Amino acid sequence: MKALFIFLVVLLLVLQFRLWFGDGGMLEVHRIQQKLDIQKSQNVTLKERNATLEAEVKDLKQGVAAIEERARSDLGMIKKGETFYQTVEE
């Protein structure tokens, strides 16, 4: 009876060890869950960026106003007949 009890205790310890530290154990599941959470947050950020870029591409394809605004802000261009004023802050 004593040998059976010792065998069962050892078996329990082995199973607990595999549960916590073995392949697919609780520690590995926790680590993978953390990686998954990080990847999900990165996906949300990238989806927002993609939506912004998609809207910008759509504006550039459809309207002249978006192209004009881009030329003014990025390239510093002005229309004919306009006067350019630059202010300098102290």
HTML snippet that shows the backbone in 3Dmol.js (N, CA, C, O; Angstrom):
<script src="https://3Dmol.org/build/3Dmol-min.js"></script>
<div id="view" style="width:600px;height:400px;position:relative"></div>
<script>
const pdb = `
ATOM      1  N   MET A   1       0.819  -1.182   0.000  1.00  0.00           N
ATOM      2  CA  MET A   1       0.000   0.000   0.000  1.00  0.00           C
ATOM      3  C   MET A   1       0.870   1.256   0.000  1.00  0.00           C
ATOM      4  O   MET A   1       0.555   2.246  -0.660  1.00  0.00           O
ATOM      5  N   LYS A   2       1.977   1.196   0.757  1.00  0.00           N
ATOM      6  CA  LYS A   2       2.880   2.336   0.832  1.00  0.00           C
ATOM      7  C   LYS A   2       3.538   2.578  -0.527  1.00  0.00           C
ATOM      8  O   LYS A   2       3.733   3.728  -0.920  1.00  0.00           O
ATOM      9  N   ALA A   3       3.874   1.525  -1.234  1.00  0.00           N
ATOM     10  CA  ALA A   3       4.504   1.645  -2.543  1.00  0.00           C
ATOM     11  C   ALA A   3       3.528   2.261  -3.549  1.00  0.00           C
ATOM     12  O   ALA A   3       3.923   3.062  -4.396  1.00  0.00           O
ATOM     13  N   LEU A   4       2.268   1.885  -3.448  1.00  0.00           N
ATOM     14  CA  LEU A   4       1.244   2.456  -4.337  1.00  0.00           C
ATOM     15  C   LEU A   4       1.093   3.947  -4.083  1.00  0.00           C
ATOM     16  O   LEU A   4       0.987   4.734  -5.024  1.00  0.00           O
ATOM     17  N   PHE A   5       1.083   4.338  -2.809  1.00  0.00           N
ATOM     18  CA  PHE A   5       0.977   5.751  -2.452  1.00  0.00           C
ATOM     19  C   PHE A   5       2.165   6.543  -2.993  1.00  0.00           C
ATOM     20  O   PHE A   5       1.980   7.622  -3.556  1.00  0.00           O
ATOM     21  N   ILE A   6       3.371   6.027  -2.832  1.00  0.00           N
ATOM     22  CA  ILE A   6       4.574   6.699  -3.336  1.00  0.00           C
ATOM     23  C   ILE A   6       4.526   6.797  -4.856  1.00  0.00           C
ATOM     24  O   ILE A   6       4.874   7.827  -5.434  1.00  0.00           O
ATOM     25  N   PHE A   7       4.089   5.710  -5.501  1.00  0.00           N
ATOM     26  CA  PHE A   7       3.961   5.721  -6.963  1.00  0.00           C
ATOM     27  C   PHE A   7       2.977   6.799  -7.420  1.00  0.00           C
ATOM     28  O   PHE A   7       3.256   7.526  -8.374  1.00  0.00           O
ATOM     29  N   LEU A   8       1.850   6.906  -6.759  1.00  0.00           N
ATOM     30  CA  LEU A   8       0.842   7.908  -7.124  1.00  0.00           C
ATOM     31  C   LEU A   8       1.351   9.337  -6.897  1.00  0.00           C
ATOM     32  O   LEU A   8       1.080  10.226  -7.704  1.00  0.00           O
ATOM     33  N   VAL A   9       2.074   9.554  -5.820  1.00  0.00           N
ATOM     34  CA  VAL A   9       2.638  10.883  -5.545  1.00  0.00           C
ATOM     35  C   VAL A   9       3.664  11.249  -6.610  1.00  0.00           C
ATOM     36  O   VAL A   9       3.666  12.374  -7.109  1.00  0.00           O
ATOM     37  N   VAL A  10       4.535  10.306  -6.961  1.00  0.00           N
ATOM     38  CA  VAL A  10       5.542  10.560  -7.998  1.00  0.00           C
ATOM     39  C   VAL A  10       4.860  10.823  -9.330  1.00  0.00           C
ATOM     40  O   VAL A  10       5.259  11.729 -10.061  1.00  0.00           O
ATOM     41  N   LEU A  11       3.849  10.052  -9.649  1.00  0.00           N
ATOM     42  CA  LEU A  11       3.092  10.246 -10.881  1.00  0.00           C
ATOM     43  C   LEU A  11       2.444  11.629 -10.905  1.00  0.00           C
ATOM     44  O   LEU A  11       2.473  12.312 -11.928  1.00  0.00           O
ATOM     45  N   LEU A  12       1.866  12.037  -9.793  1.00  0.00           N
ATOM     46  CA  LEU A  12       1.268  13.359  -9.691  1.00  0.00           C
ATOM     47  C   LEU A  12       2.304  14.460  -9.909  1.00  0.00           C
ATOM     48  O   LEU A  12       2.039  15.435 -10.611  1.00  0.00           O
ATOM     49  N   LEU A  13       3.461  14.305  -9.318  1.00  0.00           N
ATOM     50  CA  LEU A  13       4.519  15.303  -9.478  1.00  0.00           C
ATOM     51  C   LEU A  13       4.991  15.378 -10.930  1.00  0.00           C
ATOM     52  O   LEU A  13       5.217  16.469 -11.454  1.00  0.00           O
ATOM     53  N   VAL A  14       5.141  14.228 -11.577  1.00  0.00           N
ATOM     54  CA  VAL A  14       5.563  14.208 -12.979  1.00  0.00           C
ATOM     55  C   VAL A  14       4.524  14.892 -13.851  1.00  0.00           C
ATOM     56  O   VAL A  14       4.870  15.684 -14.728  1.00  0.00           O
ATOM     57  N   LEU A  15       3.262  14.593 -13.617  1.00  0.00           N
ATOM     58  CA  LEU A  15       2.202  15.205 -14.403  1.00  0.00           C
ATOM     59  C   LEU A  15       2.112  16.718 -14.165  1.00  0.00           C
ATOM     60  O   LEU A  15       1.886  17.490 -15.097  1.00  0.00           O
ATOM     61  N   GLN A  16       2.290  17.122 -12.920  1.00  0.00           N
ATOM     62  CA  GLN A  16       2.282  18.552 -12.616  1.00  0.00           C
ATOM     63  C   GLN A  16       3.464  19.260 -13.286  1.00  0.00           C
ATOM     64  O   GLN A  16       3.317  20.370 -13.797  1.00  0.00           O
ATOM     65  N   PHE A  17       4.620  18.621 -13.282  1.00  0.00           N
ATOM     66  CA  PHE A  17       5.790  19.207 -13.924  1.00  0.00           C
ATOM     67  C   PHE A  17       5.526  19.408 -15.407  1.00  0.00           C
ATOM     68  O   PHE A  17       5.823  20.468 -15.957  1.00  0.00           O
ATOM     69  N   ARG A  18       4.966  18.387 -16.056  1.00  0.00           N
ATOM     70  CA  ARG A  18       4.671  18.484 -17.493  1.00  0.00           C
ATOM     71  C   ARG A  18       3.607  19.541 -17.747  1.00  0.00           C
ATOM     72  O   ARG A  18       3.654  20.237 -18.762  1.00  0.00           O
ATOM     73  N   LEU A  19       2.646  19.668 -16.831  1.00  0.00           N
ATOM     74  CA  LEU A  19       1.587  20.659 -16.994  1.00  0.00           C
ATOM     75  C   LEU A  19       2.159  22.076 -16.974  1.00  0.00           C
ATOM     76  O   LEU A  19       1.745  22.917 -17.772  1.00  0.00           O
ATOM     77  N   TRP A  20       3.083  22.345 -16.095  1.00  0.00           N
ATOM     78  CA  TRP A  20       3.605  23.695 -15.943  1.00  0.00           C
ATOM     79  C   TRP A  20       4.807  23.978 -16.835  1.00  0.00           C
ATOM     80  O   TRP A  20       4.917  25.080 -17.371  1.00  0.00           O
ATOM     81  N   PHE A  21       5.708  23.023 -17.008  1.00  0.00           N
ATOM     82  CA  PHE A  21       6.975  23.309 -17.677  1.00  0.00           C
ATOM     83  C   PHE A  21       7.185  22.547 -18.979  1.00  0.00           C
ATOM     84  O   PHE A  21       8.133  22.852 -19.703  1.00  0.00           O
ATOM     85  N   GLY A  22       6.363  21.592 -19.302  1.00  0.00           N
ATOM     86  CA  GLY A  22       6.560  20.774 -20.503  1.00  0.00           C
ATOM     87  C   GLY A  22       6.096  21.494 -21.766  1.00  0.00           C
ATOM     88  O   GLY A  22       5.641  22.637 -21.721  1.00  0.00           O
ATOM     89  N   ASP A  23       6.223  20.795 -22.896  1.00  0.00           N
ATOM     90  CA  ASP A  23       5.759  21.338 -24.171  1.00  0.00           C
ATOM     91  C   ASP A  23       4.260  21.568 -24.102  1.00  0.00           C
ATOM     92  O   ASP A  23       3.499  20.667 -23.750  1.00  0.00           O
ATOM     93  N   GLY A  24       3.841  22.781 -24.441  1.00  0.00           N
ATOM     94  CA  GLY A  24       2.429  23.111 -24.369  1.00  0.00           C
ATOM     95  C   GLY A  24       1.947  23.336 -22.955  1.00  0.00           C
ATOM     96  O   GLY A  24       0.744  23.338 -22.696  1.00  0.00           O
ATOM     97  N   GLY A  25       2.885  23.528 -22.032  1.00  0.00           N
ATOM     98  CA  GLY A  25       2.531  23.739 -20.636  1.00  0.00           C
ATOM     99  C   GLY A  25       2.011  25.145 -20.390  1.00  0.00           C
ATOM    100  O   GLY A  25       1.939  25.965 -21.306  1.00  0.00           O
ATOM    101  N   MET A  26       1.658  25.406 -19.171  1.00  0.00           N
ATOM    102  CA  MET A  26       1.043  26.675 -18.804  1.00  0.00           C
ATOM    103  C   MET A  26       1.974  27.865 -19.057  1.00  0.00           C
ATOM    104  O   MET A  26       1.505  28.918 -19.489  1.00  0.00           O
ATOM    105  N   LEU A  27       3.244  27.730 -18.807  1.00  0.00           N
ATOM    106  CA  LEU A  27       4.175  28.838 -19.037  1.00  0.00           C
ATOM    107  C   LEU A  27       4.276  29.162 -20.525  1.00  0.00           C
ATOM    108  O   LEU A  27       4.315  30.332 -20.907  1.00  0.00           O
ATOM    109  N   GLU A  28       4.317  28.148 -21.347  1.00  0.00           N
ATOM    110  CA  GLU A  28       4.384  28.369 -22.790  1.00  0.00           C
ATOM    111  C   GLU A  28       3.091  28.990 -23.309  1.00  0.00           C
ATOM    112  O   GLU A  28       3.124  29.866 -24.173  1.00  0.00           O
ATOM    113  N   VAL A  29       1.963  28.542 -22.789  1.00  0.00           N
ATOM    114  CA  VAL A  29       0.671  29.113 -23.187  1.00  0.00           C
ATOM    115  C   VAL A  29       0.619  30.592 -22.808  1.00  0.00           C
ATOM    116  O   VAL A  29       0.148  31.416 -23.592  1.00  0.00           O
ATOM    117  N   HIS A  30       1.093  30.925 -21.633  1.00  0.00           N
ATOM    118  CA  HIS A  30       1.113  32.321 -21.182  1.00  0.00           C
ATOM    119  C   HIS A  30       2.013  33.169 -22.088  1.00  0.00           C
ATOM    120  O   HIS A  30       1.641  34.282 -22.460  1.00  0.00           O
ATOM    121  N   ARG A  31       3.168  32.660 -22.438  1.00  0.00           N
ATOM    122  CA  ARG A  31       4.109  33.380 -23.309  1.00  0.00           C
ATOM    123  C   ARG A  31       3.505  33.594 -24.692  1.00  0.00           C
ATOM    124  O   ARG A  31       3.630  34.678 -25.261  1.00  0.00           O
ATOM    125  N   ILE A  32       2.860  32.586 -25.228  1.00  0.00           N
ATOM    126  CA  ILE A  32       2.237  32.698 -26.551  1.00  0.00           C
ATOM    127  C   ILE A  32       1.070  33.677 -26.501  1.00  0.00           C
ATOM    128  O   ILE A  32       0.854  34.422 -27.456  1.00  0.00           O
ATOM    129  N   GLN A  33       0.319  33.689 -25.414  1.00  0.00           N
ATOM    130  CA  GLN A  33      -0.799  34.617 -25.264  1.00  0.00           C
ATOM    131  C   GLN A  33      -0.297  36.058 -25.244  1.00  0.00           C
ATOM    132  O   GLN A  33      -0.933  36.942 -25.818  1.00  0.00           O
ATOM    133  N   GLN A  34       0.836  36.302 -24.589  1.00  0.00           N
ATOM    134  CA  GLN A  34       1.414  37.644 -24.580  1.00  0.00           C
ATOM    135  C   GLN A  34       1.836  38.061 -25.987  1.00  0.00           C
ATOM    136  O   GLN A  34       1.595  39.197 -26.394  1.00  0.00           O
ATOM    137  N   LYS A  35       2.460  37.154 -26.729  1.00  0.00           N
ATOM    138  CA  LYS A  35       2.847  37.457 -28.110  1.00  0.00           C
ATOM    139  C   LYS A  35       1.619  37.755 -28.967  1.00  0.00           C
ATOM    140  O   LYS A  35       1.645  38.652 -29.809  1.00  0.00           O
ATOM    141  N   LEU A  36       0.553  37.005 -28.748  1.00  0.00           N
ATOM    142  CA  LEU A  36      -0.689  37.209 -29.491  1.00  0.00           C
ATOM    143  C   LEU A  36      -1.285  38.583 -29.191  1.00  0.00           C
ATOM    144  O   LEU A  36      -1.751  39.265 -30.104  1.00  0.00           O
ATOM    145  N   ASP A  37      -1.274  38.991 -27.941  1.00  0.00           N
ATOM    146  CA  ASP A  37      -1.798  40.303 -27.571  1.00  0.00           C
ATOM    147  C   ASP A  37      -0.989  41.421 -28.224  1.00  0.00           C
ATOM    148  O   ASP A  37      -1.554  42.403 -28.705  1.00  0.00           O
ATOM    149  N   ILE A  38       0.330  41.270 -28.238  1.00  0.00           N
ATOM    150  CA  ILE A  38       1.185  42.272 -28.879  1.00  0.00           C
ATOM    151  C   ILE A  38       0.895  42.333 -30.367  1.00  0.00           C
ATOM    152  O   ILE A  38       0.795  43.421 -30.934  1.00  0.00           O
ATOM    153  N   GLN A  39       0.761  41.189 -31.004  1.00  0.00           N
ATOM    154  CA  GLN A  39       0.481  41.147 -32.444  1.00  0.00           C
ATOM    155  C   GLN A  39      -0.872  41.763 -32.765  1.00  0.00           C
ATOM    156  O   GLN A  39      -1.013  42.453 -33.775  1.00  0.00           O
ATOM    157  N   LYS A  40      -1.869  41.522 -31.917  1.00  0.00           N
ATOM    158  CA  LYS A  40      -3.194  42.109 -32.140  1.00  0.00           C
ATOM    159  C   LYS A  40      -3.131  43.631 -32.078  1.00  0.00           C
ATOM    160  O   LYS A  40      -3.749  44.310 -32.898  1.00  0.00           O
ATOM    161  N   SER A  41      -2.391  44.171 -31.117  1.00  0.00           N
ATOM    162  CA  SER A  41      -2.296  45.631 -31.016  1.00  0.00           C
ATOM    163  C   SER A  41      -1.538  46.200 -32.212  1.00  0.00           C
ATOM    164  O   SER A  41      -1.882  47.277 -32.701  1.00  0.00           O
ATOM    165  N   GLN A  42      -0.519  45.501 -32.688  1.00  0.00           N
ATOM    166  CA  GLN A  42       0.195  45.953 -33.885  1.00  0.00           C
ATOM    167  C   GLN A  42      -0.719  45.903 -35.104  1.00  0.00           C
ATOM    168  O   GLN A  42      -0.657  46.786 -35.960  1.00  0.00           O
ATOM    169  N   ASN A  43      -1.561  44.886 -35.193  1.00  0.00           N
ATOM    170  CA  ASN A  43      -2.501  44.773 -36.309  1.00  0.00           C
ATOM    171  C   ASN A  43      -3.487  45.930 -36.322  1.00  0.00           C
ATOM    172  O   ASN A  43      -3.804  46.461 -37.386  1.00  0.00           O
ATOM    173  N   VAL A  44      -3.977  46.327 -35.145  1.00  0.00           N
ATOM    174  CA  VAL A  44      -4.909  47.455 -35.066  1.00  0.00           C
ATOM    175  C   VAL A  44      -4.238  48.725 -35.557  1.00  0.00           C
ATOM    176  O   VAL A  44      -4.827  49.486 -36.325  1.00  0.00           O
ATOM    177  N   THR A  45      -3.003  48.957 -35.117  1.00  0.00           N
ATOM    178  CA  THR A  45      -2.264  50.142 -35.549  1.00  0.00           C
ATOM    179  C   THR A  45      -2.053  50.134 -37.061  1.00  0.00           C
ATOM    180  O   THR A  45      -2.224  51.160 -37.719  1.00  0.00           O
ATOM    181  N   LEU A  46      -1.689  48.998 -37.602  1.00  0.00           N
ATOM    182  CA  LEU A  46      -1.450  48.912 -39.045  1.00  0.00           C
ATOM    183  C   LEU A  46      -2.744  49.044 -39.845  1.00  0.00           C
ATOM    184  O   LEU A  46      -2.730  49.603 -40.942  1.00  0.00           O
ATOM    185  N   LYS A  47      -3.854  48.543 -39.322  1.00  0.00           N
ATOM    186  CA  LYS A  47      -5.134  48.709 -40.009  1.00  0.00           C
ATOM    187  C   LYS A  47      -5.532  50.178 -40.069  1.00  0.00           C
ATOM    188  O   LYS A  47      -6.045  50.646 -41.085  1.00  0.00           O
ATOM    189  N   GLU A  48      -5.295  50.904 -38.979  1.00  0.00           N
ATOM    190  CA  GLU A  48      -5.594  52.339 -38.971  1.00  0.00           C
ATOM    191  C   GLU A  48      -4.712  53.071 -39.981  1.00  0.00           C
ATOM    192  O   GLU A  48      -5.185  53.947 -40.706  1.00  0.00           O
ATOM    193  N   ARG A  49      -3.440  52.711 -40.025  1.00  0.00           N
ATOM    194  CA  ARG A  49      -2.521  53.334 -40.985  1.00  0.00           C
ATOM    195  C   ARG A  49      -2.943  53.025 -42.413  1.00  0.00           C
ATOM    196  O   ARG A  49      -2.914  53.904 -43.275  1.00  0.00           O
ATOM    197  N   ASN A  50      -3.335  51.780 -42.667  1.00  0.00           N
ATOM    198  CA  ASN A  50      -3.786  51.398 -44.008  1.00  0.00           C
ATOM    199  C   ASN A  50      -5.041  52.164 -44.413  1.00  0.00           C
ATOM    200  O   ASN A  50      -5.169  52.584 -45.563  1.00  0.00           O
ATOM    201  N   ALA A  51      -5.964  52.346 -43.474  1.00  0.00           N
ATOM    202  CA  ALA A  51      -7.187  53.090 -43.773  1.00  0.00           C
ATOM    203  C   ALA A  51      -6.868  54.540 -44.119  1.00  0.00           C
ATOM    204  O   ALA A  51      -7.471  55.110 -45.029  1.00  0.00           O
ATOM    205  N   THR A  52      -5.926  55.137 -43.400  1.00  0.00           N
ATOM    206  CA  THR A  52      -5.511  56.513 -43.689  1.00  0.00           C
ATOM    207  C   THR A  52      -4.881  56.604 -45.066  1.00  0.00           C
ATOM    208  O   THR A  52      -5.203  57.503 -45.842  1.00  0.00           O
ATOM    209  N   LEU A  53      -3.988  55.681 -45.372  1.00  0.00           N
ATOM    210  CA  LEU A  53      -3.337  55.688 -46.681  1.00  0.00           C
ATOM    211  C   LEU A  53      -4.335  55.431 -47.803  1.00  0.00           C
ATOM    212  O   LEU A  53      -4.237  56.030 -48.874  1.00  0.00           O
ATOM    213  N   GLU A  54      -5.286  54.549 -47.560  1.00  0.00           N
ATOM    214  CA  GLU A  54      -6.303  54.258 -48.572  1.00  0.00           C
ATOM    215  C   GLU A  54      -7.165  55.494 -48.849  1.00  0.00           C
ATOM    216  O   GLU A  54      -7.499  55.777 -50.000  1.00  0.00           O
ATOM    217  N   ALA A  55      -7.522  56.226 -47.791  1.00  0.00           N
ATOM    218  CA  ALA A  55      -8.302  57.450 -47.973  1.00  0.00           C
ATOM    219  C   ALA A  55      -7.497  58.496 -48.730  1.00  0.00           C
ATOM    220  O   ALA A  55      -8.040  59.209 -49.574  1.00  0.00           O
ATOM    221  N   GLU A  56      -6.221  58.590 -48.435  1.00  0.00           N
ATOM    222  CA  GLU A  56      -5.363  59.554 -49.126  1.00  0.00           C
ATOM    223  C   GLU A  56      -5.235  59.206 -50.609  1.00  0.00           C
ATOM    224  O   GLU A  56      -5.297  60.095 -51.458  1.00  0.00           O
ATOM    225  N   VAL A  57      -5.061  57.943 -50.924  1.00  0.00           N
ATOM    226  CA  VAL A  57      -4.970  57.503 -52.319  1.00  0.00           C
ATOM    227  C   VAL A  57      -6.279  57.798 -53.048  1.00  0.00           C
ATOM    228  O   VAL A  57      -6.273  58.250 -54.193  1.00  0.00           O
ATOM    229  N   LYS A  58      -7.386  57.541 -52.383  1.00  0.00           N
ATOM    230  CA  LYS A  58      -8.696  57.805 -52.987  1.00  0.00           C
ATOM    231  C   LYS A  58      -8.858  59.292 -53.277  1.00  0.00           C
ATOM    232  O   LYS A  58      -9.336  59.665 -54.349  1.00  0.00           O
ATOM    233  N   ASP A  59      -8.462  60.149 -52.327  1.00  0.00           N
ATOM    234  CA  ASP A  59      -8.535  61.592 -52.539  1.00  0.00           C
ATOM    235  C   ASP A  59      -7.656  62.028 -53.704  1.00  0.00           C
ATOM    236  O   ASP A  59      -8.064  62.853 -54.521  1.00  0.00           O
ATOM    237  N   LEU A  60      -6.452  61.473 -53.781  1.00  0.00           N
ATOM    238  CA  LEU A  60      -5.534  61.856 -54.857  1.00  0.00           C
ATOM    239  C   LEU A  60      -6.045  61.403 -56.218  1.00  0.00           C
ATOM    240  O   LEU A  60      -5.815  62.077 -57.221  1.00  0.00           O
ATOM    241  N   LYS A  61      -6.732  60.272 -56.261  1.00  0.00           N
ATOM    242  CA  LYS A  61      -7.269  59.772 -57.530  1.00  0.00           C
ATOM    243  C   LYS A  61      -8.485  60.570 -57.980  1.00  0.00           C
ATOM    244  O   LYS A  61      -8.689  60.770 -59.178  1.00  0.00           O
ATOM    245  N   GLN A  62      -9.298  61.029 -57.023  1.00  0.00           N
ATOM    246  CA  GLN A  62     -10.569  61.641 -57.380  1.00  0.00           C
ATOM    247  C   GLN A  62     -10.518  63.162 -57.482  1.00  0.00           C
ATOM    248  O   GLN A  62     -11.145  63.733 -58.374  1.00  0.00           O
ATOM    249  N   GLY A  63      -9.797  63.824 -56.603  1.00  0.00           N
ATOM    250  CA  GLY A  63      -9.924  65.274 -56.550  1.00  0.00           C
ATOM    251  C   GLY A  63      -8.648  66.031 -56.822  1.00  0.00           C
ATOM    252  O   GLY A  63      -7.540  65.578 -56.535  1.00  0.00           O
ATOM    253  N   VAL A  64      -8.853  67.221 -57.394  1.00  0.00           N
ATOM    254  CA  VAL A  64      -7.738  68.114 -57.656  1.00  0.00           C
ATOM    255  C   VAL A  64      -7.331  68.829 -56.379  1.00  0.00           C
ATOM    256  O   VAL A  64      -6.166  69.192 -56.217  1.00  0.00           O
ATOM    257  N   ALA A  65      -8.281  69.037 -55.468  1.00  0.00           N
ATOM    258  CA  ALA A  65      -7.998  69.757 -54.234  1.00  0.00           C
ATOM    259  C   ALA A  65      -6.931  69.040 -53.400  1.00  0.00           C
ATOM    260  O   ALA A  65      -6.068  69.686 -52.805  1.00  0.00           O
ATOM    261  N   ALA A  66      -6.992  67.737 -53.359  1.00  0.00           N
ATOM    262  CA  ALA A  66      -6.006  66.989 -52.576  1.00  0.00           C
ATOM    263  C   ALA A  66      -4.615  67.116 -53.193  1.00  0.00           C
ATOM    264  O   ALA A  66      -3.621  67.253 -52.480  1.00  0.00           O
ATOM    265  N   ILE A  67      -4.554  67.070 -54.508  1.00  0.00           N
ATOM    266  CA  ILE A  67      -3.254  67.207 -55.187  1.00  0.00           C
ATOM    267  C   ILE A  67      -2.700  68.608 -54.956  1.00  0.00           C
ATOM    268  O   ILE A  67      -1.510  68.780 -54.693  1.00  0.00           O
ATOM    269  N   GLU A  68      -3.577  69.610 -55.056  1.00  0.00           N
ATOM    270  CA  GLU A  68      -3.150  70.994 -54.834  1.00  0.00           C
ATOM    271  C   GLU A  68      -2.652  71.195 -53.405  1.00  0.00           C
ATOM    272  O   GLU A  68      -1.627  71.840 -53.183  1.00  0.00           O
ATOM    273  N   GLU A  69      -3.371  70.646 -52.456  1.00  0.00           N
ATOM    274  CA  GLU A  69      -2.958  70.770 -51.054  1.00  0.00           C
ATOM    275  C   GLU A  69      -1.626  70.098 -50.814  1.00  0.00           C
ATOM    276  O   GLU A  69      -0.786  70.618 -50.079  1.00  0.00           O
ATOM    277  N   ARG A  70      -1.429  68.957 -51.424  1.00  0.00           N
ATOM    278  CA  ARG A  70      -0.161  68.225 -51.291  1.00  0.00           C
ATOM    279  C   ARG A  70       0.991  69.017 -51.897  1.00  0.00           C
ATOM    280  O   ARG A  70       2.075  69.085 -51.318  1.00  0.00           O
ATOM    281  N   ALA A  71       0.756  69.615 -53.064  1.00  0.00           N
ATOM    282  CA  ALA A  71       1.799  70.421 -53.713  1.00  0.00           C
ATOM    283  C   ALA A  71       2.140  71.642 -52.870  1.00  0.00           C
ATOM    284  O   ALA A  71       3.305  72.029 -52.775  1.00  0.00           O
ATOM    285  N   ARG A  72       1.137  72.242 -52.265  1.00  0.00           N
ATOM    286  CA  ARG A  72       1.392  73.424 -51.429  1.00  0.00           C
ATOM    287  C   ARG A  72       2.173  73.053 -50.164  1.00  0.00           C
ATOM    288  O   ARG A  72       3.159  73.708 -49.827  1.00  0.00           O
ATOM    289  N   SER A  73       1.738  72.024 -49.479  1.00  0.00           N
ATOM    290  CA  SER A  73       2.364  71.708 -48.191  1.00  0.00           C
ATOM    291  C   SER A  73       3.714  71.016 -48.342  1.00  0.00           C
ATOM    292  O   SER A  73       4.664  71.351 -47.633  1.00  0.00           O
ATOM    293  N   ASP A  74       3.809  70.054 -49.260  1.00  0.00           N
ATOM    294  CA  ASP A  74       5.041  69.272 -49.374  1.00  0.00           C
ATOM    295  C   ASP A  74       6.089  69.937 -50.248  1.00  0.00           C
ATOM    296  O   ASP A  74       7.282  69.883 -49.949  1.00  0.00           O
ATOM    297  N   LEU A  75       5.644  70.563 -51.327  1.00  0.00           N
ATOM    298  CA  LEU A  75       6.590  71.116 -52.298  1.00  0.00           C
ATOM    299  C   LEU A  75       6.725  72.625 -52.208  1.00  0.00           C
ATOM    300  O   LEU A  75       7.612  73.204 -52.834  1.00  0.00           O
ATOM    301  N   GLY A  76       5.852  73.276 -51.434  1.00  0.00           N
ATOM    302  CA  GLY A  76       5.930  74.730 -51.280  1.00  0.00           C
ATOM    303  C   GLY A  76       5.513  75.479 -52.534  1.00  0.00           C
ATOM    304  O   GLY A  76       5.983  76.593 -52.766  1.00  0.00           O
ATOM    305  N   MET A  77       4.654  74.901 -53.340  1.00  0.00           N
ATOM    306  CA  MET A  77       4.240  75.530 -54.593  1.00  0.00           C
ATOM    307  C   MET A  77       3.100  76.516 -54.338  1.00  0.00           C
ATOM    308  O   MET A  77       2.356  76.396 -53.364  1.00  0.00           O
ATOM    309  N   ILE A  78       2.982  77.500 -55.247  1.00  0.00           N
ATOM    310  CA  ILE A  78       1.896  78.467 -55.197  1.00  0.00           C
ATOM    311  C   ILE A  78       1.293  78.598 -56.583  1.00  0.00           C
ATOM    312  O   ILE A  78       1.916  78.231 -57.579  1.00  0.00           O
ATOM    313  N   LYS A  79       0.056  79.132 -56.644  1.00  0.00           N
ATOM    314  CA  LYS A  79      -0.618  79.320 -57.922  1.00  0.00           C
ATOM    315  C   LYS A  79      -0.129  80.594 -58.591  1.00  0.00           C
ATOM    316  O   LYS A  79       0.483  81.455 -57.960  1.00  0.00           O
ATOM    317  N   LYS A  80      -0.412  80.692 -59.874  1.00  0.00           N
ATOM    318  CA  LYS A  80      -0.108  81.933 -60.586  1.00  0.00           C
ATOM    319  C   LYS A  80      -0.965  83.043 -60.006  1.00  0.00           C
ATOM    320  O   LYS A  80      -2.153  82.863 -59.735  1.00  0.00           O
ATOM    321  N   GLY A  81      -0.337  84.192 -59.822  1.00  0.00           N
ATOM    322  CA  GLY A  81      -1.056  85.346 -59.316  1.00  0.00           C
ATOM    323  C   GLY A  81      -1.093  85.424 -57.794  1.00  0.00           C
ATOM    324  O   GLY A  81      -1.538  86.435 -57.249  1.00  0.00           O
ATOM    325  N   GLU A  82      -0.643  84.400 -57.100  1.00  0.00           N
ATOM    326  CA  GLU A  82      -0.603  84.432 -55.646  1.00  0.00           C
ATOM    327  C   GLU A  82       0.730  85.011 -55.188  1.00  0.00           C
ATOM    328  O   GLU A  82       1.746  84.909 -55.875  1.00  0.00           O
ATOM    329  N   THR A  83       0.694  85.612 -54.023  1.00  0.00           N
ATOM    330  CA  THR A  83       1.911  86.154 -53.436  1.00  0.00           C
ATOM    331  C   THR A  83       2.243  85.315 -52.211  1.00  0.00           C
ATOM    332  O   THR A  83       1.376  85.027 -51.386  1.00  0.00           O
ATOM    333  N   PHE A  84       3.487  84.934 -52.107  1.00  0.00           N
ATOM    334  CA  PHE A  84       3.943  84.086 -51.005  1.00  0.00           C
ATOM    335  C   PHE A  84       4.493  84.974 -49.895  1.00  0.00           C
ATOM    336  O   PHE A  84       5.365  85.810 -50.135  1.00  0.00           O
ATOM    337  N   TYR A  85       3.985  84.792 -48.694  1.00  0.00           N
ATOM    338  CA  TYR A  85       4.472  85.513 -47.517  1.00  0.00           C
ATOM    339  C   TYR A  85       4.998  84.492 -46.526  1.00  0.00           C
ATOM    340  O   TYR A  85       4.337  83.498 -46.223  1.00  0.00           O
ATOM    341  N   GLN A  86       6.194  84.750 -46.027  1.00  0.00           N
ATOM    342  CA  GLN A  86       6.780  83.868 -45.026  1.00  0.00           C
ATOM    343  C   GLN A  86       6.967  84.653 -43.757  1.00  0.00           C
ATOM    344  O   GLN A  86       7.553  85.735 -43.779  1.00  0.00           O
ATOM    345  N   THR A  87       6.481  84.132 -42.652  1.00  0.00           N
ATOM    346  CA  THR A  87       6.638  84.813 -41.363  1.00  0.00           C
ATOM    347  C   THR A  87       7.687  84.075 -40.551  1.00  0.00           C
ATOM    348  O   THR A  87       7.784  82.848 -40.585  1.00  0.00           O
ATOM    349  N   VAL A  88       8.458  84.849 -39.828  1.00  0.00           N
ATOM    350  CA  VAL A  88       9.517  84.287 -38.992  1.00  0.00           C
ATOM    351  C   VAL A  88       9.187  84.604 -37.548  1.00  0.00           C
ATOM    352  O   VAL A  88       8.975  85.761 -37.186  1.00  0.00           O
ATOM    353  N   GLU A  89       9.146  83.568 -36.725  1.00  0.00           N
ATOM    354  CA  GLU A  89       8.874  83.783 -35.307  1.00  0.00           C
ATOM    355  C   GLU A  89      10.182  84.054 -34.579  1.00  0.00           C
ATOM    356  O   GLU A  89      11.231  83.503 -34.911  1.00  0.00           O
ATOM    357  N   GLU A  90      10.088  84.915 -33.581  1.00  0.00           N
ATOM    358  CA  GLU A  90      11.298  85.257 -32.824  1.00  0.00           C
ATOM    359  C   GLU A  90      11.617  84.238 -31.781  1.00  0.00           C
ATOM    360  O   GLU A  90      12.605  84.380 -31.060  1.00  0.00           O
TER     361      GLU A  90
END
`;
const viewer = $3Dmol.createViewer("view");
viewer.addModel(pdb, "pdb");
viewer.setStyle({}, {cartoon: {color: "spectrum"}});
viewer.zoomTo();
viewer.render();
</script>
